[in-house]
Amino acid sequence: MLQLRIDEILEEQGHTKYWLFKRMEPMSYQNFNKIYNNETSSIKFETLEKLKNALDVDFDDLFEAINKEPKNDY
């Protein structure tokens, strides 16, 4: 599974969540917050490109793999 690492990138760059939100306009804050908190199951390519450009990173840098395998208790 993949998740966005927006908060880590912002911290590394010394920017705030609000700084990024203003660069993502006209996106609603509600939608932005869901993306920021990894609470969405889909994202438009257009939005990914906006994130990439605003943060000045490669697409590979936007994501991290997380291991969320289902737990099997037999």
HELIX and SHEET records of a PDB file:
HELIX    1   1 ILE A    6  GLN A   13  1                                   8    
HELIX    2   2 LYS A   17  ARG A   23  1                                   7    
HELIX    3   3 TYR A   29  TYR A   36  1                                   8    
HELIX    4   4 PHE A   45  LEU A   55  1                                  11    
HELIX    5   5 PHE A   59  LEU A   62  1                                   4    
SHEET    1   A 2 LEU A   2  LEU A   4  0                                        
SHEET    2   A 2 PHE A  63  ALA A  65 -1                                        
END                                                                             
